[in-house]
């Protein structure tokens, strides 16, 4: 199987959670394609909705594709946890760092990622048309678009020459959607990482209807509803008691820290809790005013006031949002400077 070179220089793509923060609060986020991948059975698809290193292959029940994930690559925790009721996502991201070490800012992440988008294509654009219009991933100077076969379908490949080494993004249509497989890195990965990512990209394929059904049946049921008041009260109690572990159950999978009219960063829930535990030991004191909750409940976004006292005192709003099955969570803080 003949695989081209994938060196993934920075495209400056913003981290998903930081972009969501910016949108919500108004802040300022290879030679030809290889032969057909080896088919997987419905049993294999059901074994890997969350892509553990043991399974080696991830099957997306929502977007209807599968991709090989050599250890330690896995679906990013910041992509969210799918259940049997989760609406189809716009995309998913795969990383090689541990869930604990997932971190980034509104200018992106420091480690290589592989992103798969699946956007509605009501106009029936061809892959080349989609790529030429700069949809999903923007156009850049010096790029070229080639017609190729990818995932057993006519496709387009966008190649950006940087330092003589191409960065390739693939566009392929299926089931009324345009799929974009896009490798990204702010610095050139080492050779083994490039080869691993090339293998992953080459392994992309679409699931059969039976495989999609099996993958969706393997997903967990959603957690029960939870009100924003319950979240605000739980967060207030945990922070007041300096109970970092008690806070974890109310946090989103990735937690954002931001400033109004400033930048934003995110870390995994595990790292946020670890950092908070250390801050409490160093003298941090947090008080929360769980009422009133500010914002428009119907929009799914509310805030609660809090004060963080270390060497200096900072006023921060706790950001609450409504998740799947009307289950609210705290997804970070925003600070006025």
C-alpha positions as CSV (number, residue, x, y, z in Angstrom):
1,X,0.0,0.0,0.0
2,X,1.5,3.3,-1.1
3,X,1.2,6.1,1.4
4,X,2.2,9.7,0.9
5,X,3.9,12.0,3.3
6,X,1.9,13.8,6.0
7,X,3.7,16.5,7.7
8,X,1.1,18.5,9.6
9,X,2.2,22.1,10.1
10,X,0.0,24.5,12.1
11,X,-3.2,25.6,10.6
12,X,-4.0,27.6,13.7
13,X,-7.4,25.8,14.1
14,X,-9.0,26.8,17.4
15,X,-9.8,24.2,20.1
16,X,-13.4,23.1,20.0
17,X,-14.3,24.3,23.5
18,X,-12.6,27.6,23.2
19,X,-14.5,28.3,20.0
20,X,-17.7,27.4,21.7
21,X,-16.8,29.9,24.4
22,X,-16.1,32.6,21.9
23,X,-19.4,32.0,20.0
24,X,-21.5,31.9,23.2
25,X,-20.0,34.8,25.2
26,X,-18.8,37.1,22.3
27,X,-15.1,36.7,23.3
28,X,-12.0,37.1,21.4
29,X,-11.3,31.1,19.3
30,X,1.3,11.4,-0.5
31,X,1.0,9.7,-3.7
32,X,-2.4,8.2,-4.4
33,X,-4.7,6.9,-1.7
34,X,-4.2,3.4,-0.6
35,X,-6.2,0.3,-1.4
36,X,-9.5,-0.3,0.4
37,X,-9.0,-0.8,4.1
38,X,-9.8,-4.3,5.5
39,X,-13.6,-4.5,6.3
40,X,-14.6,-4.7,9.9
41,X,-17.6,-6.8,11.1
42,X,-20.6,-5.4,13.0
43,X,-19.1,-7.2,16.1
44,X,-15.9,-5.2,15.7
45,X,-17.9,-2.0,15.4
46,X,-19.8,-2.6,18.6
47,X,-16.6,-3.3,20.4
48,X,-15.2,0.2,19.8
49,X,-17.6,3.1,20.3
50,X,-15.1,4.7,22.6
51,X,-12.0,3.3,20.9
52,X,-9.8,1.7,23.6
53,X,-6.2,0.8,22.7
54,X,-7.2,-2.9,22.9
55,X,-9.9,-2.5,20.2
56,X,-7.7,-0.6,17.8
57,X,-10.6,0.7,15.7
58,X,-13.2,3.4,16.4
59,X,-16.7,3.2,14.9
60,X,-18.7,6.4,14.9
61,X,-22.3,5.6,15.4
62,X,-23.4,9.2,14.7
63,X,-21.3,9.9,11.6
64,X,-21.2,6.4,10.3
65,X,-17.5,5.8,9.6
66,X,-14.7,3.9,11.2
67,X,-11.0,4.6,11.6
68,X,-8.0,2.7,12.9
69,X,-6.6,4.0,16.1
70,X,-3.1,2.6,16.9
71,X,-2.3,2.9,20.6
72,X,-2.1,5.4,22.2
73,X,-4.4,7.3,19.8
74,X,-8.0,7.7,21.0
75,X,-11.1,9.8,20.5
76,X,-10.6,13.1,22.3
77,X,-12.5,13.5,25.6
78,X,-13.3,17.0,24.4
79,X,-15.3,15.5,21.6
80,X,-17.9,14.6,24.2
81,X,-19.5,11.4,25.3
82,X,-22.0,9.9,23.0
83,X,-25.1,8.1,24.2
84,X,-28.0,6.5,22.3
85,X,-29.8,9.8,22.2
86,X,-26.9,12.0,21.1
87,X,-27.7,14.0,18.0
88,X,-25.2,13.7,15.1
89,X,-22.1,15.7,15.8
90,X,-20.5,18.0,13.3
91,X,-17.2,16.3,13.9
92,X,-14.8,14.4,16.1
93,X,-11.1,14.7,17.1
94,X,-8.5,12.1,17.8
95,X,-5.3,12.6,19.8
96,X,-2.4,10.6,21.1
97,X,-2.0,12.3,24.5
98,X,-3.7,10.9,27.5
99,X,-7.1,12.3,28.5
100,X,-5.5,13.9,31.5
101,X,-3.0,15.8,29.2
102,X,-5.6,17.2,26.8
103,X,-5.1,20.9,26.9
104,X,-5.2,23.9,24.5
105,X,-6.2,27.4,23.9
106,X,-8.1,29.5,21.3
107,X,-5.1,29.2,19.0
108,X,-5.2,25.4,19.1
109,X,-3.3,22.6,20.8
110,X,0.4,21.8,21.0
111,X,0.1,18.2,19.9
112,X,-0.9,16.6,16.6
113,X,-4.6,15.9,16.0
114,X,-6.7,14.2,13.4
115,X,-10.1,15.7,12.9
116,X,-13.1,14.1,11.0
117,X,-16.0,16.4,10.1
118,X,-19.3,15.4,8.6
119,X,-21.3,18.4,7.4
120,X,-24.7,18.4,5.7
121,X,-24.4,18.8,1.9
122,X,-27.9,19.8,0.8
123,X,-26.6,21.3,-2.5
124,X,-24.9,18.0,-3.4
125,X,-21.6,19.6,-4.0
126,X,-18.8,17.4,-5.3
127,X,-15.7,16.9,-3.1
128,X,-13.7,19.2,-5.4
129,X,-16.3,21.9,-5.2
130,X,-16.4,21.7,-1.5
131,X,-12.7,22.0,-1.2
132,X,-12.4,24.8,-3.7
133,X,-15.0,26.9,-1.8
134,X,-12.9,26.5,1.4
135,X,-15.7,24.9,3.4
136,X,-14.9,23.2,6.7
137,X,-11.2,24.1,6.4
138,X,-10.3,27.4,4.9
139,X,-8.3,28.0,1.7
140,X,-4.6,28.9,1.9
141,X,-2.1,30.3,-0.5
142,X,0.0,27.8,-2.4
143,X,-2.4,24.8,-2.0
144,X,-3.5,22.6,-4.8
145,X,-6.6,20.3,-5.1
146,X,-6.4,16.9,-6.7
147,X,-9.1,14.3,-7.7
148,X,-8.4,11.0,-6.0
149,X,-10.2,7.9,-4.8
150,X,-10.7,7.7,-1.0
151,X,-12.7,5.3,1.1
152,X,-13.8,3.7,-2.2
153,X,-15.4,6.9,-3.5
154,X,-14.5,9.8,-5.7
155,X,-12.8,12.3,-3.5
156,X,-10.7,15.4,-3.4
157,X,-7.3,15.9,-1.7
158,X,-6.1,19.4,-0.7
159,X,-2.3,19.6,-0.5
160,X,-0.5,22.5,1.0
161,X,3.2,22.6,0.3
162,X,5.2,23.9,3.3
163,X,8.9,23.4,3.2
164,X,8.5,20.9,0.3
165,X,6.3,18.5,2.4
166,X,2.6,18.3,1.8
167,X,-0.2,18.6,4.3
168,X,-3.1,16.6,2.9
169,X,-6.8,17.0,3.8
170,X,-9.4,14.7,2.2
171,X,-13.0,15.4,1.1
172,X,-15.4,12.6,0.4
173,X,-19.2,12.6,0.2
174,X,-21.6,10.0,1.7
175,X,-25.2,9.9,2.7
176,X,-26.0,13.6,2.1
177,X,-22.9,14.7,4.0
178,X,-19.4,15.9,3.1
179,X,-16.7,14.2,5.2
180,X,-13.5,16.0,5.7
181,X,-10.5,14.1,7.2
182,X,-8.0,16.8,8.3
183,X,-4.7,16.3,10.1
184,X,-3.4,19.3,12.1
185,X,-0.3,20.1,14.0
186,X,1.4,23.4,15.0
187,X,4.8,21.9,14.6
188,X,6.1,19.0,12.3
189,X,5.5,15.7,14.1
190,X,8.4,13.2,14.2
191,X,8.7,10.5,11.6
192,X,6.9,7.7,13.5
193,X,4.0,10.0,14.3
194,X,3.7,11.0,10.6
195,X,3.6,7.3,9.6
196,X,1.0,6.5,12.3
197,X,-1.2,9.3,11.2
198,X,-0.9,8.3,7.5
199,X,-2.0,4.8,8.5
200,X,-5.0,6.2,10.3
201,X,-6.0,8.4,7.4
202,X,-5.7,5.5,5.0
203,X,-7.9,3.3,7.2
204,X,-10.9,5.6,7.1
205,X,-14.0,3.9,5.7
206,X,-17.8,4.2,5.9
207,X,-19.9,1.8,8.0
208,X,-22.7,-0.3,6.6
209,X,-26.2,0.2,7.9
210,X,-25.9,-2.9,10.1
211,X,-22.6,-1.7,11.5
212,X,-24.1,1.7,12.3
213,X,-27.0,0.1,14.1
214,X,-24.7,-2.2,16.1
215,X,-22.4,0.7,17.1
216,X,-25.4,2.8,18.2
217,X,-26.8,-0.1,20.3
218,X,-23.5,-0.4,22.1
219,X,-23.6,3.2,23.3
220,X,-24.6,3.9,26.9
221,X,-28.0,5.4,27.9
222,X,-28.0,9.1,28.8
223,X,-27.5,10.2,32.4
224,X,-30.6,11.6,34.2
225,X,-31.7,15.2,34.0
226,X,-30.1,17.7,36.3
227,X,-31.1,21.4,36.9
228,X,-28.8,24.3,36.8
229,X,-29.7,25.0,40.4
230,X,-28.5,21.6,41.4
231,X,-25.2,22.2,39.6
232,X,-24.7,25.6,41.1
233,X,-25.4,24.3,44.6
234,X,-23.1,21.3,44.1
235,X,-20.3,23.4,42.7
236,X,-20.7,26.0,45.5
237,X,-20.6,23.3,48.2
238,X,-17.5,21.6,46.7
239,X,-15.5,24.8,46.2
240,X,-16.4,26.2,49.6
241,X,-15.3,22.9,51.2
242,X,-12.1,22.8,49.1
243,X,-13.3,19.4,47.8
244,X,-11.8,19.2,44.3
245,X,-12.9,15.6,43.9
246,X,-16.5,16.5,44.8
247,X,-16.5,19.1,42.1
248,X,-15.6,16.6,39.4
249,X,-19.2,15.2,39.0
250,X,-20.5,18.6,38.0
251,X,-17.8,19.5,35.4
252,X,-17.8,18.9,31.7
253,X,-15.2,16.6,30.2
254,X,-13.0,19.6,29.3
255,X,-13.1,22.7,31.4
256,X,-12.5,26.2,29.9
257,X,-10.9,29.2,31.6
258,X,-11.4,32.5,29.9
259,X,-11.4,36.3,30.2
260,X,-14.0,38.6,28.7
261,X,-12.6,40.2,25.6
262,X,-9.5,38.1,26.1
263,X,-8.3,34.6,25.3
264,X,-9.5,31.2,26.5
265,X,-7.8,27.9,27.4
266,X,-9.1,24.5,28.3
267,X,-7.8,21.4,30.2
268,X,-9.3,18.0,30.8
269,X,-11.6,17.6,33.8
270,X,-8.9,15.3,35.4
271,X,-6.2,18.0,35.1
272,X,-8.5,20.8,36.2
273,X,-9.3,18.8,39.4
274,X,-5.7,18.0,40.0
275,X,-4.7,21.7,39.5
276,X,-7.5,22.9,41.8
277,X,-6.5,20.4,44.5
278,X,-3.0,21.9,44.5
279,X,-4.3,25.4,44.5
280,X,-6.5,24.7,47.5
281,X,-3.4,23.3,49.3
282,X,-1.6,26.5,48.5
283,X,-4.3,28.6,50.1
284,X,-6.9,29.2,47.4
285,X,-10.3,30.2,48.8
286,X,-13.4,30.2,46.6
287,X,-16.9,31.5,47.5
288,X,-19.8,31.0,45.2
289,X,-23.1,32.9,45.0
290,X,-25.4,30.2,43.6
291,X,-28.3,32.6,43.3
292,X,-29.4,34.4,41.2
293,X,-28.4,32.6,38.1
294,X,-27.8,35.1,35.3
295,X,-28.6,34.6,31.6
296,X,-31.3,33.1,29.4
297,X,-32.2,29.6,30.6
298,X,-33.9,28.9,27.3
299,X,-30.6,29.4,25.5
300,X,-29.0,26.7,27.6
301,X,-26.4,29.0,29.1
302,X,-26.4,30.5,32.6
303,X,-23.7,31.9,34.9
304,X,-23.2,32.1,38.7
305,X,-21.0,34.6,40.5
306,X,-17.9,33.5,42.4
307,X,-14.8,35.0,44.0
308,X,-11.4,33.4,44.0
309,X,-8.9,34.6,46.6
310,X,-5.2,33.7,46.2
311,X,-2.5,36.3,46.2
312,X,-5.0,38.6,44.6
313,X,-8.8,38.4,44.4
314,X,-10.6,37.7,41.2
315,X,-14.3,37.7,40.4
316,X,-15.2,34.9,38.0
317,X,-18.5,33.8,36.5
318,X,-19.1,30.0,36.6
319,X,-20.5,29.0,33.2
320,X,-23.3,26.5,33.2
321,X,-24.8,24.9,30.2
322,X,-27.6,22.5,29.4
323,X,-26.4,19.2,28.0
324,X,-28.0,16.1,26.6
325,X,-31.2,14.9,28.3
326,X,-31.6,18.3,30.0
327,X,-28.6,17.5,32.2
328,X,-26.8,20.7,33.2
329,X,-23.0,21.0,33.9
330,X,-20.4,23.5,34.7
331,X,-18.0,24.0,31.8
332,X,-15.7,26.6,33.1
333,X,-15.1,30.1,34.3
334,X,-15.0,33.6,32.7
335,X,-13.2,36.5,34.3
336,X,-13.7,40.3,33.8
337,X,-10.4,42.1,33.6
